[in-house]
Structures are given as structure tokens and as C-alpha cells.
Amino acid sequence: MAIGTDLFSALPEGYLPKWFLFTSALGIFNSIQNFCTDSLTKRVYAGKPDEVTPLSARFFATWTWSVSMIRIYAAFHLEHKFMYELGIWTYVIALTHYGAELFVFKGCKLNGPFMSPLCVATTSLIWMASQYDYYVKY
């Protein structure tokens, strides 16, 4: 229990750093799931589930895991402009990817599995834009 308490005490104040850790944990879970099976990924890409392969699922797992690691580091260093902006970029890239899959490539449908990452990316970007001056000091 002390490790968890010490971990959270090292975070900057506010809910945004905790949100970063939460979305990172979700991303790591999603990565593990994608390394094991492509069944949940086919639900996200319900517009073209036949294009989801074990290879693409593992690639997506690696991408999601790397983004999660950036968010973990950003959670502890939001006062630094470059870390805050790297955090923002992780959500911009996610939103761009899912938007392109929905509108351009037609790989996604507006279903629950798709709406989850779309809502997380959109909410995070709005939240981060509104809190930039509060967190960024250097």
C-alpha cells in the first residue's frame, strides 16, 4: 500500500495526472489483449473486421504500449512543456487515427468499442488544452 501512496504523492496536483495513469493502464491492458487475441480489436474496427489480422493486432499492441509509456512519463512531469505537449500529441494521434478509420477508410463504426477510445481522446484533448497554463511551468 505504501508504494501506491508514494507513487501518487509524486504526481503533480490535480486529476489530470491521475487520468494519464488511468488511460495508460487501459492502454497497457489493451496491449496485452492485442498480443493475445485480435477478437476485441475486430470489434473496434467493425467496419472492416476482416482487415484485422494477428499481425496488425500485435502492431497495434506495440503502438498502444509505447503511447502508454509516454503518458506515464508525462503524468509525472506535466510541468515541463515538452512532456505536456508529448502527452497532447498522443491523444492527437489517436484521434486522427480513429477519425481517419471512421471517415476515410471506413474501418470503424459508431459502436461502443469504437466510441470508448474516441471519447477518451476527445475528452483528454479538451481537458489538456484547458489546463495547459495551470500545469506547464518550464
N, C-alpha and C positions, 0 to 999 in steps of 0.2 A: 504494500500500500504506500509506503514511503517513496518508492520510486515514482509512482504515478503522481503523487503530490509534488515531488521535486520537479518532475517533468513539467507539470502545469505552472508551477511557480516561475519557471524560466521563460514562459511565454510573455510577450507584451500584454498589457491590459486589454480588456475588451473581448468580444465574442468572435471577431474576425479570425484571430489566430487559431482559436479552437475550431472554427469552421474549416480552416485549412487542414487541420489534422483530421477532422471528421471526413472531409472529402478525400483526403489521402488514404485513410483507412478503407473507405469504399472502393477507391481505385485499386488498392492492393488486393482486396478481396476479389474484385473483378478480374484482375490479372491472374490470380491463382485459378479462378474459374475458367478463364480462357486458355490457360495452359492444360487444363484437364479435359475440357469439352467445348464444343462450339454451339451447343444447344441454346444457351441463353443469348449468345451473340446473334444467332439466327432470328431471335425474337426482336432484337433491336433493329436489325436490317431485314425486317419482314417484307419489304418491297421486293427484295431480290435475295431470299434466303439461300438459293442455290449457288450464289456467288460467295457465300461464306464457306471457307474451307478450313481444315485444321491448321494449315499454314497461315492463312490470314488471321485466324483467331490467335495464334501464338504471336504473330507480329503485333496485333492489337494489344495483346497482353504486355509485350515488352514496351510498347509506346506508353501505355497507361501506367505501367510501373515507373517508368522514367519521369513522367509528369507528376506522379505522386511523390517521388523523391524531391523534386523541385519544390513542390508545395510544402513538404515537411520543413525543408530548409527555410523557405520563405516565412513560414509560421513563426519561427524563432527570430527572424531578422527583418521584420516589416518596416523597421525604422530606416533601413537602407534603401535608397531609391531603386538601385538595381535589383534588389531582391523583390521589392514590391512590384516592380514592373515585370520581372520574370513571372511572378505569380499571376499578374494580369494576363500576360501572354499565354499562359497555359489554358486559361478559360477562353481567350480569343480564338486560339487554335481549335479548341474543342467545339466552340460554337460555329466556327467556319466549317469544320468538318461535317458536323451534323446538319447544318443548313444546306451545304452542298449535297449531302446524301439525300435530303428531303426534296429539295427543289430542282437540282441539276441532274443528279444521277438516278434519282427515284429509288434509291436503295432502302429508304426508311419510310415508314408510315406513321401517322399520328396515333400511336398506341401507347400504352403505359410504359413498356420497356424503353421506348424512344423518348418519351416526354421527361423521364427522370433525368438523364444527362443534359437534355436541353434546358430544363428548368434550373438545374444546378449551375450550369454555365451562365445563363442569363442573370439569375439572382446574384451570383458571385460578382459578375462584372459591374452590375449596378451598385452593389454594396461597396466594392473596392473603389469605384470612381467617387462615391460619396464620402469615403473615409480617407482618401489619399492624404490630405493635409493633416489629418489627425495622427497618422502613423509615420509618415515619411519625415525624417529629421536630417538625414545625411545624404 
